[in-house]
């Protein structure tokens, strides 16, 4: 299962690597709590970028999920939360 997940991650990042060849991307597939792993990995990062679902319900104040919330509070690096469009 680990090899399949790594292959899926590599495939998902391939277009972005081709579009931005000067940007270093490190792919790392792990099992466990996502917020913990993202915050820990952010210790050496210049920027951690995470996504969030965008709700098209017209809510004036968008909400972030528990993973984004935890990363914002526990990651030592700057964090960008980008809504999915």
N, C-alpha and C positions, 0 to 999 in steps of 0.2 A: 504494500500500500504506500509506503514512503516514497518509492521510486515513481509511482504514478502521480502522486501529489507534486513531487519535484518537477516532473515533466510538464504537468499542467501549469505550474507557476512559471516555468521557463517559457512556455508557449504564450502565456498571457503577457509576459514582459517583452517578448521579441519585438513587436511593433514599436514599442517605446524606445527600446535600445537602438533600433534602426533610425528612428526619427531624431533622437538626441544622443548621438554617439559620444559626445564629450562629457556626458553625465555618468558618474559611476553609480551603478545599481548593484546591490548585493541581494541575491535571492537566498532565502533561508526559510525552509519549511519546518515548522515545529508543531508539537502536540501540546495542548494545555490551554491556559487562560490567555487569550489574545492580548488583553491590556497589559498584563505582566510582561509578556515577551516584547511587545512594542516599546514599552517604557524602558525596559532593560537594554534593548538594542539601541535606543536613542542616546545612550550614554556617550557614544563616540560619534554621533551623527551631527551634521551641521543643521539639518532640518528633518523632521519626521512629518511625512504627509500621510494623512489618513482620510478616508472617505466617510460620508454619512449619507443615509437615504434622504432624498428630498421629498417632502410631502406636498402634493399638489392640491391640498385642501384649502388653500388660501389663508393659512394660519400666518398671522403677522409676525409672530416670534418663533422662528424655527427652533426645534429641539435637537439636541445631540443624544446619541445613545450612551449606554453605560460604558462601552469600550472607549469611545472618544473622550468622555468625561474623565475616566480614570487616567488615560494617557496625558491629557492636559494637566492634570494635577500631579502626576508622578514622574513624568519624563523630564530629564534635565535639559534636553535640547528644545529649541523652538518647535512648536507644533502647528501645522496648518491643517485645518479641517475643511475639506472640500466637498460640497454637496454633489451627489451624482445627478447628472442632467439627462 
